[in-house]
Amino acid sequence: MAVKAQAQQTLVDMTDAYSVILTSEAYTFPGTTAAAKAGTCTTQVLAYRGKEQVACSIGAMTCPTGVSASKDSNATSPTITVTATTSFTTPGQISIPVSITGTDIVINKKFSISIAFTGATGNTGATGATGKGITSTAITYQASSSGTTIPTGTWSTSIPTVAAGQYLWTKTVFTYSDSTTATAYSVGMMGATGPTGATGGTGATGKGISSTAVTYQASSSGTTAPTGTWSSSIPSVSASQYLWTRTIITYSDSTTSTAYSVGMMGATGPTGEAGADAIVLSITSSNGLIFKNTDISTTLTAHVYRGGVELTATQIAAIGTIKWYKDGSTTALATTGATLTISSGDVTNKADYVATLEG
C-alpha cells in the first residue's frame, strides 16, 4: 500500500516537575496558491507540577509576519487565539512564554503554524518520473560508553538495558522510494542511581525544559553533522544534498542537550500533470502528552486534511485506511481508524505513536 500521509505523537511518563503543555501544538491554515486564507484557531495552555495542575500566566508572544495571537484572562487554563491574515505566506512558529504562578519559572512553548496551499492548475505535460519519497523508517538502539562516537556493535529494535553513566544511542534509517537511505542518530546518558537519603524538607524546583531552539543547515553529507552556520530559517537545498535539523534543548538549570535529524533532497523530475491538493495528517491527544508514573489515560485522534479542509470518515475511507504504529515498528497495531485509546501501562518512560493513512 502507498502511504498517503503520516504523523507522529510522543507520550512521556515523568516524575514530579513543572511542565507546560498546549492542547494543540500545531495548526495548518487553508491557503490559496500563494498565501493563507484569513482565519483563526485556538490552543489552551495547561501547567502542571507533577500530576497537579497549577496556575500560570502568558507573557508577550512573538508571531510570524501576517499572524497575531491573543490570550484570555483565565489563570488556570488560559486560551490563546491565533489569527492569520492573507499576508501570512511562510510557515513558522509562535513563541509563547508561560510563567508558573508563584515561582520565577518561565517555560517557552512553540506553536507551529503552516499553510496548506491550493495547487495551481497547470498546463498538461508529459507524465513525470516517480517522485522520491520516504517508504519506510527503521529505528534501532545500542548502549555505548561514549556519548560522541557512534557505536559499531549490534543495533537492536528493543531498547537495551543501559548502565549508569553509559549512553543510549538511537539510530533512525530512512528508506526512500528509489531504495537509497539516510541515517540519523540521537544520544542520551543514563544517570547513576544514588543511595536512599533521609526525608528532607521541600525540594528545590525540578529541572524542566525552559526553551528549544531549532536551526537548519544544508550539507553534502548525510552522515556527518555540518560545521557551518546554522540558520533559524530552512535554507534552499540542492538536489541530492541533505537538510540537517538541529534541536538544542535548554533546561531550567541552564544545561543543554542537542539532537540532529537529516533528510535528502531528491532530484527535480520533469513537469507532470497538475498535482492534487496536499493531504496532511495530524494527531491530537484528548488528555495531553505528559503523564506521571504510567498513570496514562488518553485517546489519540488522527485528523486528515486535503487542501486545508478536514475530511470526514467517509472521505477518508475513500482514500485508504488509517493504521497505527508504535516505537518504529513496521507491524501495525491491531486497532485501525481515526482513534487509538492509550491506557495505564501502555507507555514506559516514552512511546512514539505514528498514524499512517495507507491506500
N, C-alpha and C positions, 0 to 999 in steps of 0.2 A: 504493500500500500504506500501511496505517496503521502508525505507529511504536508498538510496544508498550512498549519500554524502551530506554534509551541510556546509555552510559558513555564516559568519555574517559581515556586514559592518555598521559602525555608522556614521551618518551625524550630524554635530554640527553647531548651529547658535549662534554666539557670537558677542560682541561689539568690538570696535577698540582695538587691542592689537597686539603685534608682534606674528606671528605664522610661523611655517615652516611645509611644507608637502612634502611627497615623492609621485610622481605619481604612484609608486608601492612600497608597504611596505613589500612584501614577494615574494619569488620565490622558486619553487621546481625543483631541478635539476634531470633529469633522472639518474638512477643508475643501477649498476649491483646488484648481490646478497649481496655484502659487502661494496661497495663504490660508490661514484658519478662517472658518466661519465664526461670527460673533457668537459667544455662548458662555455658560458658566458651569462649574462643578464644585463640589464641596468635599471636605475631609474633616474628620474630627480628631482632636488631639487628646490622648489619654496618657496620664503619667502614673507610674506605679513605684512603690517601694516594696520590692518582692512581689507578693500577690495582692498587696493592699493598694487600692487606688488613692492617690494624693492630689491635692490642688496644684494648679500650675497657671502660668500666665505666658502670653506670647509677646515677644518684642517686635522691633521693626523688621519686616520681611523684605527680602531682595528678590525681584522678579525679572524675567527676561523682557526685552522690548515688546510692547504690544500686549502685555499681561499685567494685571493688578490683583492684589489679594487683600481681603478684609477679614476681620475677626469679630466675633460677638463677645459679650461680657461674661459668659459662663465661666466660672472659676474652677469648676470640676472637670468638665469635658467641653472646652471651647471648640466652636466650629469655625473653620476657615472657608470662605467663599472665594474661589478663583474665577476671574473674569478675563476672557480672551477677546480681543478685537481683531478686525481684519488686517491690522498691521503686524500681527503675530505670524512670522514666516519661518522661524528657525526653532527646532525643539531645544528645550533647556530644562533648568531646574529652578524651583523656588526655594530659597534658604529660609528656614523657619527656626529662629532662636526660641527655645522653650525654657523658662525659668521655673524651677521647683520651688513652690511657695514655702517660705520659712528657712530656705537654705541659700547659699551663693552658687548653687549648681546651675549651669546653663548647658542644655543639650541641643545641639544644632541638628535639625532634621531636614531632609531633602524631599521635595515633592516634584516628581518628574512629569513634565508635560510635553506632548508631541502632537503631530498633526497627521491625520490620515488623508493625504492628498487624493483628489479625484483624478484618475488617469485621463489624460487628454486623448481625443480621437485623432489618430494619425493616419497618414496615407498607407494604403495596403502595400506591404513589401513582401519580399521573399521570406519564407519561414526561417527564423534564426536558429542557430545551433542551440542545443540544450544548455541552459544556464548552469552555472556551477553553484550548488548549494550544499548545506550540511545534511548528510544522510544518516549519520549516527554519531553518538558520543560514547566513550568508554572511560569510566572513572575507576582508578585503582589506587592502592595505598601501600606505603612502605615505611617502616621505622628506620631511623638513622641517628648516629651520634653527631652528625653535622647539620647545622641549620643553613649552610651556604652552598654546599656541594651536593648536587643531585646524586642520590644513591644509585648504585649499579646492581643491586641484588634483585630478588624476585618480587614483582608487584602483585598485590592481591586485591580481589574485588571486595573483600571484607576488611573492615578497619582492624588492624592488629593491636595487640597489647603493647603499649609504649611505656617504658620505664621512666621514672622521674629523671628529669634533666636531658632526656632524649627528645628527638623531634619526630613529628608525624608529617610525612610528605604525601601530598595528593597530586596525582597525575591525571589530567584530562586529555584524551586523544580525540580530536575531531576528524571524522572521515567525510570527505567531500564527494559529490556525485561523479567526479572524474577519477575516483579512487586514490587521490592524493590525501595526505594527512597533515595535521598541525598539532603540536603538543604544548600544553600549558601546565605550569606547576604552581602549587602554593604550599606553605610550610608553617607549622606551629609547634611550640615547645611544650612538653608535659612538665608541669611544675612538681617539685618534690612535696611529699606528704609530711607535714610537721607533726610533732608529738601533741597529744591532747593536753591542753592547758587548763588551768583553773578558771572558773567562771569569772569573767571580768565585768567592768561597767559597760555602758553603752558604747558600742564601737564607732569608729570614725566612718564618715560617708564612704560607701563602697565605690569601687572603681568601675566606672561606666564609660561608654563611648561618648565623647564630647563633640567630635566632628569627624567627617570624612571628606577627603579631597580626591577627586577623580581627574586624572590627566591622561593625555594621549600622545603617541609618537609613532610615526611611520618608520619602518626598518626593512632592510633586505633579508634579514634573518628571522626565522620563526622559532628558533630555539634559544638564542642568546638575547637577554634583555638589552635594549639600546642604551647608549650612554649620552645621547644628545639632549636637546632641550625638550622638556615635556610641556604640553600646552593644554589649557582647560577646554579648548575647542577641538573638535575632531578634525584632523588635517586631511588634505587631499592625499589619497593613497593610489599609487600607480598599479596597473595590472601586474599580478604575481608578487607584489610587495605585501608586507604584513602590517596590520594595525595592532599596536600594543596598547593595552589599557592598564594603567597603574592606579591602584586604590590605596591611599595612605589613611589608616585609621588612627586618630588621636584619642587617647583615653583621658579620663579626668585627672590622672596623676602626671600628665604631660608626656607619658611614654607613647610610642607609636609602633605600629606594625604595617608591613607593606605586602600587597598581593598583586600578581600580574595575571592577565589573560591576553590571548593573542588569536587573531584570525587572519586569513589570507584573502586578498582582493583578487577575484577571478578576472580573467581577460574579458574585454568587452566583445560580445558577439555582434554579427551584422544585425541591422534593424529588422525587426519582425513585425508582426501584426500588433495593433494597439493592445496593451495589456488590460486585464480586468482589474477592477478595484481591489486594493490591497485587503488581505484577510489578516486580522490581528487578533491574538488571543491573550487575555489577561486573567489573573487569578485573584480573588478576594477571599479573606478569611472572616467568618462570622464572629469569631471571638478573639481576634488579634493574632499575633505571631509569637509572643514570648510567654512562656508558662514556667511554673516552679515545681520541681520535684515530681516530674511526669504527670502532674495533675492537668492533663490536656483533654479538652472537650471543645471541638470546633468543627465547622463544616467549610471545606474549600469549595468555591464555586468558580467554574471556568466560564468566562464571557467571551463570545466570538463576535467580532465586528467586521463588516465588509463595507469599504468606502466610508468608514466613520460611523456607521449605523449598526447598533447591536442586533444580531439575528435571533429569531425565535427558535424554539426547539424543533419545529417543523422544518425551518430553513436550514438549520444545522444538519438535520438528518438527511437532507437532500444533498449535502456536500460530502458527509462522511460520519465517522464516529469519534467521540472524544474518549481517549484512553489515558490512564494514569500510570506513571512510573515513579519508583522510589529509589533515591540514592544511586542514580546512574545505572540501574538495572535495565537490561534490554528486554526483559519479560514484563509485560503489562500486568497490573493488579487485576483482580477478578472484577472489581467494580468498573463499569463504563458509564458514560453520561456526564452531564454538566456538574454534578456534585459528588464530593468524596467526604465521608464522615471520619474524623480522626478522634480516637478515644484514648483514655488513660493507658499508658504502657506502649502505645504505638511509636513513641519517639524517645530515644535515649540520647541526651546531650543535644543532638541536632539531626534533622532529617530534611532532605531536599525532595519535594514533590513536583513532578513535571506533568503537565497536561498537554496532550498532543491531539490535534484534530487530524485524523487519518481517513483517507478515502481514495 
